Amino acid sequence: MAEKTLVGVSGASGYIALHAIKLLLEQGYAVRGTLRSLSRGPSLLEALAKHVDVSALSFVEADLLSDEGWDEAAAGCTYFLHMASPVLRYAPDDENELINPAREGTLRALKAAEKAGVKRVVLTSSIAAIYSGHEEDILFTEEHWSDLSKPISGYAAYAKSKTLAERAAWDFVEGGEMELAVINPSLVIGPLIDPDGSASVDIVKRIVEGKAPGWPRLGFTIVDVRDVATAHLLAMTQPNAAGKRYICSDQFSWITDIAKVLKPHLAPQGRKIRTWQLPDRLVKFVGIFDKTIRMFANGLGTKKQLSSQRLRSELGWSPLPLEDSIRETADSLIDHGVV
């Protein structure tokens, strides 16, 4: 029997990473994932085993802020998906809590991959590296980069961490033989594999919990986590993806629109889904006391336009219906006992 192609996946316990690992195993690859602590391994194997054969999955210990473990993680890999990056549910007092591990961890992964002779690295970046610092009403494409010299509404530290990490990655591979492709997802929702989930599904979680009286005038361009995993696999295998970044995004939706999808879906379960939109003035007042609300208060009413045409036309990517993703996210949160 032919030996399976080995793919390294950093940050293997992550929301997107688990779906990417599931897809890679389904497609017949062997996967070696990195974890900050190997103590997470058994629970992740158990969670994934409910969906796919995990016999070709292994883990090594590696941390974004340490050199230890990265050479072992990349050894023998043909491809490497660098998906590990710090995410906080509130704005940190010191932005370097996000920036340093994001940038330094990316360089550690790339150095180890290059040393191991990896053919192509696929980096998980973000649309936060594309449109942040731009207030004009334009259609954003992969040609745009976030302007870190300008004030950034919302999660400024996160935007800086993703932008600086991606810039560092492109600088690293310039002139070398190792290929790089980058996926820039928007807000990611979709079913959970592990109940730890992700900060990105907190919006759906809060709606399902039904504790808030209403929702701020905030909206996001959304993509399903399974579609993000597919995008990574396409960027890993398609020859024409080398040297390119891809916006991975589908439709824009206001939070109230998400709530309106969930209200009839969850009504038979007796869940109270509120669809009222809160006045902007009230949201800004609450933001004085709530770090999470404060992150987004300056972005009230803004709507960014993103083009995923490159991903669709060049790699044949086609996303799942948004309303299905919203409903399945809520169902998964309930099934995992998160809400």
Secondary structure, 3 states (H helix, E strand, C coil): CCCCCEEEEECCCCHHHHHHHHHHHHCCCEEEEEECCHHHHHHHHHHHHCCCCCCCEEEEECCCCCCCCHHHHHCCCCEEEECCCCCCCCCCCCCHHHHHHHHHHHHHHHHHHHHHCCCEEEEECCHHHCCCCCCCCCEECCCCCCCCCCCCCCCHHHHHHHHHHHHHHHHHHCCCCCEEEEEEECEEECCCCCCCCCHHHHHHHHHHHCCCCCECCCEEEEEEHHHHHHHHHHHHHCHHHCCCEEEECCEEEEHHHHHHHHHHHHHHHCCCCCCCECCHHHHHHHHCCCHHHHHHHHHCCCCCEECCHHHHHHHCCCCCCHHHHHHHHHHHHHHCCCC
